[in-house]
Amino acid sequence: MWEVPGTYARTVFHDRHPKLLRQLAEAFPLTLAQRDALYALVDETLHGPVAPLPPDAPDAATWATWGKGRFARPWAEASFLWAESYFYRRLLDAFGYLGPGAWHGVDPFGPAKSAELRGAAVDDELAGLDELDGLPGGQLRDALLTASLWGNRADLGFLVTAEAAEADTSLLADDSARMWTHLDAHPGGRICWVADNAGRELLPDLVLIDHLLTTGLAAEVTLHVKPRPYYVSDATPRDTLAALRRLRDAGGAAERIGTRLWQAVADGRL
């Protein structure tokens, strides 16, 4: 049960989701049918039972299995993680992402992700890559790993300073030394990389991937992203290409990194 006042889960469904729909209405010229479907979804999550996907949905059978025992019951009786995941799956239907027509394949969260990628904060962070060229190898890779770990909480310019080590003080566990030891002892393999968010979090991931490929610690990197928009900021293949273009257009070290990664994709190494 997550309908307890003051809890994070209740805030998500009662406050965050309605706000998200208002943002979608501002970002897109939604039709009346789309608006009705989106607001009907929010109303269902707050007041109605969980409805299954349409029988002709491509993943209807999968969600029928995942949702066994949850359908036709109040949303608040489902686990929060399942309920929020299913909400975002249903949002794609209401928006028209999976259906035929003009909205097929349009990322409902695309404008927000694009705005972040074009922001001044990203300009500053990419410019900070120019300061990394003179760092010793060990310090460089530790800085890149820390930036990748913390995502948009890290600033590459900050990480080249003497205080960079302080960024690690909140870690519950740190296996970075074991990771580097393993890669040093077994270079040239294939690394599987599971990405999380797009934009400012994906960029430092790509910068570290470039370092692994350039130094020969990896011969190939397989980057796993979401096949379709999920939650708001999760990275998709389209977001990955947008991040690569952002690097290539930035100038300086960022441009060189983006150019190498672009070629790595073409060569099948990324």
C-alpha positions in Angstrom: 0.0 0.0 0.0 1.5 3.4 -1.0 -1.5 5.6 -0.4 -0.1 6.8 2.9 -0.1 10.7 3.1 3.4 12.2 3.1 5.1 9.2 1.5 7.2 9.5 -1.6 5.1 7.0 -3.5 1.9 9.0 -2.8 3.6 12.2 -3.9 4.6 10.6 -7.2 1.1 9.5 -8.1 -0.8 12.5 -6.7 1.6 15.3 -7.6 4.4 14.3 -10.0 2.3 12.4 -12.6 -0.4 15.2 -13.0 2.5 17.7 -13.3 4.1 15.5 -15.9 0.9 15.5 -18.0 0.7 19.3 -17.8 4.3 19.5 -19.1 3.4 17.2 -22.0 0.5 19.4 -22.9 2.8 22.4 -23.0 5.5 20.6 -25.0 3.3 19.1 -27.7 0.1 20.2 -29.6 -1.8 17.2 -28.2 -5.1 16.3 -29.7 -8.2 16.2 -27.6 -8.1 12.4 -27.8 -4.6 12.3 -26.4 -5.4 14.7 -23.6 -8.5 12.6 -22.6 -6.5 9.4 -22.7 -3.6 10.8 -20.6 -5.9 12.4 -17.9 -8.1 9.2 -17.9 -4.9 7.3 -17.1 -4.1 9.6 -14.1 -7.7 9.3 -12.9 -7.5 5.5 -13.1 -4.3 5.4 -11.0 -6.0 7.5 -8.3 -9.5 6.2 -8.3 -9.9 3.1 -10.5 -8.7 -0.5 -10.7 -5.7 -1.4 -12.8 -6.7 -2.1 -16.3 -4.7 -4.5 -18.6 -3.2 -3.6 -21.9 -5.3 -4.0 -25.0 -5.2 -7.6 -26.3 -3.5 -6.4 -29.5 -0.6 -4.7 -27.7 2.7 -6.2 -28.7 3.7 -6.8 -25.0 0.2 -7.6 -23.7 1.1 -11.2 -22.8 4.3 -10.1 -21.0 2.5 -7.5 -18.9 -0.3 -10.0 -18.2 2.4 -12.2 -16.6 4.1 -9.4 -14.8 0.8 -8.0 -13.5 -0.8 -11.3 -12.4 -2.9 -10.7 -9.3 -2.7 -6.9 -9.8 -5.3 -6.2 -12.5 -8.9 -5.3 -11.5 -7.5 -4.2 -8.1 -6.8 -0.6 -6.9 -3.4 0.8 -8.1 -2.4 1.5 -4.5 -2.5 -2.2 -3.7 0.3 -2.9 -6.2 3.9 -2.5 -5.3 5.1 1.0 -6.0 7.9 -0.1 -8.4 5.5 -2.2 -10.5 2.8 0.5 -10.5 5.1 3.3 -11.6 6.6 1.1 -14.3 3.2 0.2 -15.6 2.1 3.8 -15.5 4.9 4.8 -17.9 4.1 1.8 -20.2 0.4 2.9 -20.3 1.5 6.6 -20.8 3.1 5.5 -24.1 -0.2 4.1 -25.3 -2.2 7.2 -24.2 0.4 9.5 -25.9 0.2 7.4 -29.2 3.9 6.3 -29.2 3.1 2.7 -30.0 0.1 3.2 -32.2 -0.3 4.0 -35.9 -0.4 7.6 -37.0 1.6 10.8 -36.7 2.6 10.2 -33.1 4.1 6.8 -33.6 7.7 6.8 -32.3 7.6 10.4 -30.9 9.4 10.4 -27.6 7.1 12.2 -25.1 10.1 13.1 -23.0 12.2 14.2 -25.9 11.8 18.0 -25.4 12.9 17.8 -21.8 16.0 15.7 -22.6 16.9 17.9 -25.6 16.7 21.0 -23.5 19.0 19.6 -20.9 21.5 18.5 -23.5 21.6 22.0 -25.0 22.0 23.7 -21.7 24.8 26.0 -20.6 25.7 23.5 -17.8 26.6 21.0 -20.4 28.7 23.6 -22.3 30.7 24.1 -19.1 31.1 20.4 -18.4 32.3 19.6 -21.9 34.7 22.5 -21.8 36.2 21.0 -18.7 37.4 18.0 -20.8 40.1 20.3 -22.2 41.7 20.3 -18.8 42.0 16.6 -18.6 44.6 16.1 -21.3 47.6 16.8 -19.0 46.5 14.4 -16.2 48.5 11.3 -15.5 46.8 8.1 -16.7 45.8 6.9 -13.3 44.4 10.2 -12.1 42.6 10.7 -15.5 40.8 7.4 -15.5 39.8 7.8 -11.8 38.3 11.2 -12.6 36.4 9.9 -15.6 35.1 6.9 -13.6 33.9 9.3 -10.8 32.2 11.5 -13.3 30.4 8.5 -14.8 29.4 7.2 -11.4 27.9 10.5 -10.2 26.4 11.5 -13.5 24.8 14.9 -13.4 26.0 15.4 -9.8 29.6 15.5 -11.0 31.4 18.4 -12.7 34.4 17.4 -14.8 36.0 20.7 -14.0 35.7 19.9 -10.3 37.1 16.4 -10.8 40.5 17.6 -12.1 41.1 19.5 -8.8 42.8 18.2 -5.7 39.5 18.0 -4.0 38.2 15.4 -6.5 38.7 12.5 -4.1 36.1 14.0 -1.8 33.4 13.2 -4.3 33.8 9.5 -3.3 33.1 10.0 0.4 29.4 9.1 0.1 30.0 5.7 -1.6 28.8 2.7 0.3 31.2 0.4 -1.5 34.1 1.1 -3.9 35.4 -1.6 -6.1 37.1 0.7 -8.6 40.6 -0.6 -7.7 39.5 -4.2 -8.4 37.9 -3.1 -11.7 41.1 -1.4 -12.9 43.3 -4.3 -11.8 41.1 -6.7 -13.7 41.0 -4.5 -16.9 44.8 -4.0 -16.7 45.3 -7.7 -16.4 42.8 -8.6 -19.2 42.8 -5.8 -21.7 41.1 -5.9 -25.1 37.9 -7.7 -24.2 34.3 -6.8 -24.5 32.6 -4.6 -21.8 28.9 -4.6 -21.4 27.7 -1.2 -20.1 24.2 -0.7 -18.7 23.3 3.0 -19.1 20.7 4.8 -17.0 19.7 8.3 -17.9 20.2 10.4 -21.0 21.7 13.9 -21.2 24.1 15.0 -18.6 24.4 11.5 -17.1 25.0 9.7 -20.4 27.8 12.1 -21.6 30.3 11.2 -18.9 29.5 7.5 -19.6 30.5 8.0 -23.2 33.6 9.9 -22.2 34.7 7.0 -20.1 33.8 4.5 -22.8 36.1 6.5 -25.2 38.9 6.2 -22.7 38.5 2.4 -22.4 38.5 2.0 -26.2 41.3 4.5 -26.8 43.6 2.9 -24.2 42.9 -0.6 -25.4 41.4 -1.7 -22.1 38.4 -2.6 -24.1 38.2 -3.7 -27.7 34.5 -3.4 -27.8 31.8 -1.9 -25.6 28.2 -3.0 -25.8 26.0 -0.1 -24.5 22.6 -1.3 -23.2 19.9 1.4 -23.2 16.1 1.3 -23.1 14.4 0.2 -26.4 11.7 2.9 -25.9 11.1 5.9 -23.6 10.8 4.9 -20.0 10.2 7.0 -17.0 11.3 10.5 -18.1 15.0 10.6 -18.5 16.1 7.0 -19.3 18.4 6.8 -22.3 17.3 5.3 -25.6 19.3 4.7 -28.8 18.1 8.0 -30.1 19.3 9.8 -27.0 22.7 8.1 -27.4 23.0 9.4 -30.9 22.0 12.9 -29.7 24.7 12.7 -27.0 27.3 11.7 -29.6 26.3 14.7 -31.8 26.5 17.0 -28.8 30.1 15.9 -28.2 31.1 16.2 -31.8 29.6 19.7 -32.0 31.3 21.0 -28.8 34.8 21.7 -30.1 38.0 20.9 -28.3 38.6 17.6 -26.5 34.8 16.9 -26.5 34.7 17.0 -30.2 37.7 14.7 -30.5 36.0 12.2 -28.2 32.7 12.4 -30.0 34.4 11.9 -33.4 36.2 8.8 -32.1 33.0 7.4 -30.6 31.1 8.1 -33.8 33.7 6.1 -35.7 33.6 3.3 -33.1 29.9 2.9 -33.7 30.5 2.8 -37.5 33.2 0.2 -36.9 31.1 -2.0 -34.6 33.3 -1.4 -31.6 30.5 0.5 -29.8 
